[in-house]
């Protein structure tokens, strides 16, 4: 299970104390992501914003844009794990909002790894593990 949360650099996080503060920030989206900002605001019982910031077709590009201070990205904490651990990104609303949870990515493993025993084979020979 993945968790989607608003992520931004610490400098930008100083201006985000409530979910409503996000309305005044550029909201970065990954357009191929199953769960978008509109859904996050709905999960948190807030009306969706009328404006958004940059849109990318890759999560890695959306995360990089947030690291560069271009806005707040709604992204998987699993995909942004390295940036969160290094402090390049933070979760400014951690503990005060609901994070969206979903299964959105699968791991493909080659060979006879022990992990494949716990997973099911796809028709392409990849092991599908929910993250």
Secondary structure by P-SEA (a helix, b strand, c coil): cccccccccccccccccccccccccbbbbcccccccaaaaaaaaccccccccccccccaaaaaaaaaacccccccccccaaaaaaaccccccccccbbbbbbbcbbbbbccccaaaaacccccccbbbbcc
